[in-house]
Amino acid sequence: MEVIIFYIFSALTLAAGLLILFSKNLIYGAFALFLAFLGVAALYVLAGADFLAVSQIMIYVGGILVLLIFGIMLTQQREKSDDSTRHNRIEVPIARKAWGFFAGAGLFGLLVKVIMSSDFKMAGEEMNTKSTIKTIGVELMTSHLLPFEIAAILLLVALIGAAYLALNRNPTA
């Protein structure tokens, strides 16, 4: 049963990725990105990495994707052309298309080779279902406390700097 669920979420993620790739509308692409992020989070859950799944949803879906959608909606402008049938297309030379195709096919072949040579655990093998959140929390608060605090201070300084720059804008310039 776990293998079937894995294939369903893998297919969802791949279909969403293809929709992002071939979508002409940015909003449709952003919502397909939402599906891709959720599919990846589900694959993390199936792999036993529940912390990564929650982080995926909170950071990418909750933050970055919402920011991306707002950016798309607030910056899209209508084209000032009277001809509504004309498409905004850039003609790409055939040589560039060929190089792009061969580069993509080579990368695809390399990824397939890496995946085929990997030794993945199958669903029939015993899998550790213990949660990783407690282990990560204990490690962050004990042996990795200094880098965790330094990262928190750097983020705080960046936030204060951004607020300072936003407040001290010169409206006459």
Phi and psi restraints in degrees (value plus and minus 20) as a CYANA .aco file:
   2 GLU   PHI     -85.1   -45.1
   2 GLU   PSI     -54.6   -14.6
   3 VAL   PHI     -86.7   -46.7
   3 VAL   PSI     -59.5   -19.5
   4 ILE   PHI     -84.2   -44.2
   4 ILE   PSI     -63.2   -23.2
   5 ILE   PHI     -83.6   -43.6
   5 ILE   PSI     -60.2   -20.2
   6 PHE   PHI     -79.5   -39.5
   6 PHE   PSI     -65.7   -25.7
   7 TYR   PHI     -86.8   -46.8
   7 TYR   PSI     -53.7   -13.7
   8 ILE   PHI     -85.6   -45.6
   8 ILE   PSI     -68.4   -28.4
   9 PHE   PHI     -89.5   -49.5
   9 PHE   PSI     -52.5   -12.5
  10 SER   PHI     -85.4   -45.4
  10 SER   PSI     -63.2   -23.2
  11 ALA   PHI     -84.5   -44.5
  11 ALA   PSI     -60.3   -20.3
  12 LEU   PHI     -80.6   -40.6
  12 LEU   PSI     -64.7   -24.7
  13 THR   PHI     -85.9   -45.9
  13 THR   PSI     -63.7   -23.7
  14 LEU   PHI     -86.7   -46.7
  14 LEU   PSI     -61.0   -21.0
  15 ALA   PHI     -84.1   -44.1
  15 ALA   PSI     -60.5   -20.5
  16 ALA   PHI     -85.4   -45.4
  16 ALA   PSI     -58.9   -18.9
  17 GLY   PHI     -83.4   -43.4
  17 GLY   PSI     -60.6   -20.6
  18 LEU   PHI     -87.3   -47.3
  18 LEU   PSI     -56.3   -16.3
  19 LEU   PHI     -85.4   -45.4
  19 LEU   PSI     -58.9   -18.9
  20 ILE   PHI     -81.0   -41.0
  20 ILE   PSI     -63.6   -23.6
  21 LEU   PHI     -86.5   -46.5
  21 LEU   PSI     -61.8   -21.8
  22 PHE   PHI    -121.9   -81.9
  22 PHE   PSI     -17.8    22.2
  23 SER   PHI     -97.8   -57.8
  23 SER   PSI     115.0   155.0
  24 LYS   PHI    -108.4   -68.4
  24 LYS   PSI     -41.8    -1.8
  25 ASN   PHI    -115.9   -75.9
  25 ASN   PSI     108.1   148.1
  26 LEU   PHI     -86.8   -46.8
  26 LEU   PSI     -55.4   -15.4
  27 ILE   PHI     -85.9   -45.9
  27 ILE   PSI     -62.2   -22.2
  28 TYR   PHI     -82.4   -42.4
  28 TYR   PSI     -59.6   -19.6
  29 GLY   PHI     -83.3   -43.3
  29 GLY   PSI     -58.7   -18.7
  30 ALA   PHI     -87.2   -47.2
  30 ALA   PSI     -59.8   -19.8
  31 PHE   PHI     -91.4   -51.4
  31 PHE   PSI     -50.5   -10.5
  32 ALA   PHI     -88.4   -48.4
  32 ALA   PSI     -54.0   -14.0
  33 LEU   PHI     -83.9   -43.9
  33 LEU   PSI     -56.4   -16.4
  34 PHE   PHI     -78.2   -38.2
  34 PHE   PSI     -66.8   -26.8
  35 LEU   PHI     -84.0   -44.0
  35 LEU   PSI     -58.2   -18.2
  36 ALA   PHI     -85.3   -45.3
  36 ALA   PSI     -62.6   -22.6
  37 PHE   PHI     -83.2   -43.2
  37 PHE   PSI     -61.1   -21.1
  38 LEU   PHI     -87.0   -47.0
  38 LEU   PSI     -57.1   -17.1
  39 GLY   PHI     -84.2   -44.2
  39 GLY   PSI     -60.7   -20.7
  40 VAL   PHI     -86.0   -46.0
  40 VAL   PSI     -59.8   -19.8
  41 ALA   PHI     -82.3   -42.3
  41 ALA   PSI     -60.1   -20.1
  42 ALA   PHI     -85.2   -45.2
  42 ALA   PSI     -57.6   -17.6
  43 LEU   PHI     -86.2   -46.2
  43 LEU   PSI     -54.9   -14.9
  44 TYR   PHI     -83.3   -43.3
  44 TYR   PSI     -60.7   -20.7
  45 VAL   PHI     -82.6   -42.6
  45 VAL   PSI     -63.7   -23.7
  46 LEU   PHI     -85.4   -45.4
  46 LEU   PSI     -47.8    -7.8
  47 ALA   PHI    -102.8   -62.8
  47 ALA   PSI     -24.6    15.4
  48 GLY   PHI      67.5   107.5
  48 GLY   PSI      -7.8    32.2
  49 ALA   PHI    -125.1   -85.1
  49 ALA   PSI      52.4    92.4
  50 ASP   PHI     -86.6   -46.6
  50 ASP   PSI     -52.6   -12.6
  51 PHE   PHI     -84.2   -44.2
  51 PHE   PSI     -62.9   -22.9
  52 LEU   PHI     -84.2   -44.2
  52 LEU   PSI     -55.9   -15.9
  53 ALA   PHI     -85.0   -45.0
  53 ALA   PSI     -66.3   -26.3
  54 VAL   PHI     -85.9   -45.9
  54 VAL   PSI     -59.8   -19.8
  55 SER   PHI     -83.7   -43.7
  55 SER   PSI     -60.4   -20.4
  56 GLN   PHI     -78.4   -38.4
  56 GLN   PSI     -66.4   -26.4
  57 ILE   PHI     -89.4   -49.4
  57 ILE   PSI     -65.6   -25.6
  58 MET   PHI     -89.2   -49.2
  58 MET   PSI     -64.1   -24.1
  59 ILE   PHI    -101.6   -61.6
  59 ILE   PSI     -73.9   -33.9
  60 TYR   PHI     -98.9   -58.9
  60 TYR   PSI     -67.9   -27.9
  61 VAL   PHI     -96.0   -56.0
  61 VAL   PSI     -66.3   -26.3
  62 GLY   PHI     -95.9   -55.9
  62 GLY   PSI     -48.2    -8.2
  63 GLY   PHI    -132.7   -92.7
  63 GLY   PSI     -84.8   -44.8
  64 ILE   PHI     -87.3   -47.3
  64 ILE   PSI     -63.1   -23.1
  65 LEU   PHI     -88.2   -48.2
  65 LEU   PSI     -59.5   -19.5
  66 VAL   PHI     -83.7   -43.7
  66 VAL   PSI     -62.5   -22.5
  67 LEU   PHI     -82.0   -42.0
  67 LEU   PSI     -60.6   -20.6
  68 LEU   PHI     -84.3   -44.3
  68 LEU   PSI     -63.5   -23.5
  69 ILE   PHI     -85.7   -45.7
  69 ILE   PSI     -62.9   -22.9
  70 PHE   PHI     -83.2   -43.2
  70 PHE   PSI     -60.0   -20.0
  71 GLY   PHI     -82.2   -42.2
  71 GLY   PSI     -61.2   -21.2
  72 ILE   PHI     -85.5   -45.5
  72 ILE   PSI     -66.1   -26.1
  73 MET   PHI     -89.6   -49.6
  73 MET   PSI     -52.2   -12.2
  74 LEU   PHI    -106.5   -66.5
  74 LEU   PSI     -37.5     2.5
  75 THR   PHI    -130.3   -90.3
  75 THR   PSI     -27.5    12.5
  76 GLN   PHI     -89.9   -49.9
  76 GLN   PSI     113.9   153.9
  77 GLN   PHI    -144.1  -104.1
  77 GLN   PSI     129.0   169.0
  78 ARG   PHI     -95.1   -55.1
  78 ARG   PSI     124.5   164.5
  79 GLU   PHI     -95.7   -55.7
  79 GLU   PSI     121.9   161.9
  80 LYS   PHI    -111.3   -71.3
  80 LYS   PSI      15.7    55.7
  81 SER   PHI    -118.2   -78.2
  81 SER   PSI     123.8   163.8
  82 ASP   PHI    -100.5   -60.5
  82 ASP   PSI     -43.7    -3.7
  83 ASP   PHI    -104.4   -64.4
  83 ASP   PSI      84.9   124.9
  84 SER   PHI    -100.2   -60.2
  84 SER   PSI     -29.7    10.3
  85 THR   PHI    -110.4   -70.4
  85 THR   PSI     -31.5     8.5
  86 ARG   PHI     -97.3   -57.3
  86 ARG   PSI     113.3   153.3
  87 HIS   PHI    -118.0   -78.0
  87 HIS   PSI     128.9   168.9
  88 ASN   PHI    -105.4   -65.4
  88 ASN   PSI      73.9   113.9
  89 ARG   PHI    -149.0  -109.0
  89 ARG   PSI     126.4   166.4
  90 ILE   PHI    -131.0   -91.0
  90 ILE   PSI     106.2   146.2
  91 GLU   PHI     -95.7   -55.7
  91 GLU   PSI     103.2   143.2
  92 VAL   PHI    -122.1   -82.1
  92 VAL   PSI     111.1   151.1
  93 PRO   PHI     -80.9   -40.9
  93 PRO   PSI     132.6   172.6
  94 ILE   PHI     -80.5   -40.5
  94 ILE   PSI     -57.1   -17.1
  95 ALA   PHI     -82.0   -42.0
  95 ALA   PSI     -60.7   -20.7
  96 ARG   PHI     -87.1   -47.1
  96 ARG   PSI     -58.9   -18.9
  97 LYS   PHI     -82.7   -42.7
  97 LYS   PSI     -61.8   -21.8
  98 ALA   PHI     -84.9   -44.9
  98 ALA   PSI     -65.7   -25.7
  99 TRP   PHI     -82.3   -42.3
  99 TRP   PSI     -60.8   -20.8
 100 GLY   PHI     -83.4   -43.4
 100 GLY   PSI     -61.2   -21.2
 101 PHE   PHI     -83.8   -43.8
 101 PHE   PSI     -66.6   -26.6
 102 PHE   PHI     -87.4   -47.4
 102 PHE   PSI     -56.7   -16.7
 103 ALA   PHI     -86.0   -46.0
 103 ALA   PSI     -63.4   -23.4
 104 GLY   PHI     -85.5   -45.5
 104 GLY   PSI     -62.2   -22.2
 105 ALA   PHI     -86.0   -46.0
 105 ALA   PSI     -58.5   -18.5
 106 GLY   PHI     -85.1   -45.1
 106 GLY   PSI     -63.0   -23.0
 107 LEU   PHI     -85.2   -45.2
 107 LEU   PSI     -60.3   -20.3
 108 PHE   PHI     -82.1   -42.1
 108 PHE   PSI     -64.4   -24.4
 109 GLY   PHI     -81.8   -41.8
 109 GLY   PSI     -60.4   -20.4
 110 LEU   PHI     -84.3   -44.3
 110 LEU   PSI     -62.9   -22.9
 111 LEU   PHI     -85.0   -45.0
 111 LEU   PSI     -59.9   -19.9
 112 VAL   PHI     -84.1   -44.1
 112 VAL   PSI     -60.3   -20.3
 113 LYS   PHI     -83.2   -43.2
 113 LYS   PSI     -62.5   -22.5
 114 VAL   PHI     -85.2   -45.2
 114 VAL   PSI     -62.2   -22.2
 115 ILE   PHI     -86.1   -46.1
 115 ILE   PSI     -61.5   -21.5
 116 MET   PHI     -89.3   -49.3
 116 MET   PSI     -49.4    -9.4
 117 SER   PHI    -107.4   -67.4
 117 SER   PSI     -26.3    13.7
 118 SER   PHI    -100.5   -60.5
 118 SER   PSI     132.6   172.6
 119 ASP   PHI    -128.2   -88.2
 119 ASP   PSI      71.4   111.4
 120 PHE   PHI    -107.2   -67.2
 120 PHE   PSI     129.8   169.8
 121 LYS   PHI     -97.7   -57.7
 121 LYS   PSI     116.8   156.8
 122 MET   PHI    -113.6   -73.6
 122 MET   PSI     149.4   189.4
 123 ALA   PHI     -86.2   -46.2
 123 ALA   PSI     -44.4    -4.4
 124 GLY   PHI     -92.0   -52.0
 124 GLY   PSI     -43.0    -3.0
 125 GLU   PHI     -98.5   -58.5
 125 GLU   PSI     134.6   174.6
 126 GLU   PHI     -90.8   -50.8
 126 GLU   PSI     112.8   152.8
 127 MET   PHI    -140.7  -100.7
 127 MET   PSI     118.2   158.2
 128 ASN   PHI     -95.3   -55.3
 128 ASN   PSI      98.5   138.5
 129 THR   PHI    -122.8   -82.8
 129 THR   PSI      -5.3    34.7
 130 LYS   PHI     -90.0   -50.0
 130 LYS   PSI     120.8   160.8
 131 SER   PHI     -89.4   -49.4
 131 SER   PSI     122.4   162.4
 132 THR   PHI    -115.2   -75.2
 132 THR   PSI     -26.5    13.5
 133 ILE   PHI     -86.2   -46.2
 133 ILE   PSI     -62.7   -22.7
 134 LYS   PHI     -84.4   -44.4
 134 LYS   PSI     -62.2   -22.2
 135 THR   PHI     -82.9   -42.9
 135 THR   PSI     -64.0   -24.0
 136 ILE   PHI     -85.5   -45.5
 136 ILE   PSI     -62.2   -22.2
 137 GLY   PHI     -82.0   -42.0
 137 GLY   PSI     -63.9   -23.9
 138 VAL   PHI     -84.7   -44.7
 138 VAL   PSI     -62.7   -22.7
 139 GLU   PHI     -85.2   -45.2
 139 GLU   PSI     -59.9   -19.9
 140 LEU   PHI     -86.8   -46.8
 140 LEU   PSI     -52.3   -12.3
 141 MET   PHI    -115.0   -75.0
 141 MET   PSI     -21.0    19.0
 142 THR   PHI    -140.1  -100.1
 142 THR   PSI    -102.7   -62.7
 143 SER   PHI     -98.4   -58.4
 143 SER   PSI     -39.9     0.1
 144 HIS   PHI    -134.9   -94.9
 144 HIS   PSI      10.2    50.2
 145 LEU   PHI     -89.5   -49.5
 145 LEU   PSI     -62.2   -22.2
 146 LEU   PHI     -82.6   -42.6
 146 LEU   PSI     -70.3   -30.3
 147 PRO   PHI     -82.6   -42.6
 147 PRO   PSI     -53.4   -13.4
 148 PHE   PHI     -84.5   -44.5
 148 PHE   PSI     -64.5   -24.5
 149 GLU   PHI     -89.1   -49.1
 149 GLU   PSI     -57.8   -17.8
 150 ILE   PHI     -83.8   -43.8
 150 ILE   PSI     -62.3   -22.3
 151 ALA   PHI     -83.4   -43.4
 151 ALA   PSI     -59.8   -19.8
 152 ALA   PHI     -84.4   -44.4
 152 ALA   PSI     -61.5   -21.5
 153 ILE   PHI     -87.1   -47.1
 153 ILE   PSI     -60.9   -20.9
 154 LEU   PHI     -82.4   -42.4
 154 LEU   PSI     -60.8   -20.8
 155 LEU   PHI     -86.1   -46.1
 155 LEU   PSI     -57.4   -17.4
 156 LEU   PHI     -85.5   -45.5
 156 LEU   PSI     -63.5   -23.5
 157 VAL   PHI     -82.9   -42.9
 157 VAL   PSI     -61.0   -21.0
 158 ALA   PHI     -84.4   -44.4
 158 ALA   PSI     -59.0   -19.0
 159 LEU   PHI     -86.3   -46.3
 159 LEU   PSI     -63.0   -23.0
 160 ILE   PHI     -84.7   -44.7
 160 ILE   PSI     -61.7   -21.7
 161 GLY   PHI     -83.0   -43.0
 161 GLY   PSI     -60.8   -20.8
 162 ALA   PHI     -85.7   -45.7
 162 ALA   PSI     -60.2   -20.2
 163 ALA   PHI     -85.8   -45.8
 163 ALA   PSI     -59.5   -19.5
 164 TYR   PHI     -83.6   -43.6
 164 TYR   PSI     -64.3   -24.3
 165 LEU   PHI     -85.9   -45.9
 165 LEU   PSI     -55.1   -15.1
 166 ALA   PHI     -91.3   -51.3
 166 ALA   PSI     -53.7   -13.7
 167 LEU   PHI     -98.4   -58.4
 167 LEU   PSI     -52.7   -12.7
 168 ASN   PHI    -118.8   -78.8
 168 ASN   PSI      19.4    59.4
 169 ARG   PHI     -99.6   -59.6
 169 ARG   PSI     123.1   163.1
 170 ASN   PHI    -115.1   -75.1
 170 ASN   PSI      88.2   128.2
 171 PRO   PHI     -91.2   -51.2
 171 PRO   PSI     -36.4     3.6
 172 THR   PHI    -105.3   -65.3
 172 THR   PSI     -36.4     3.6
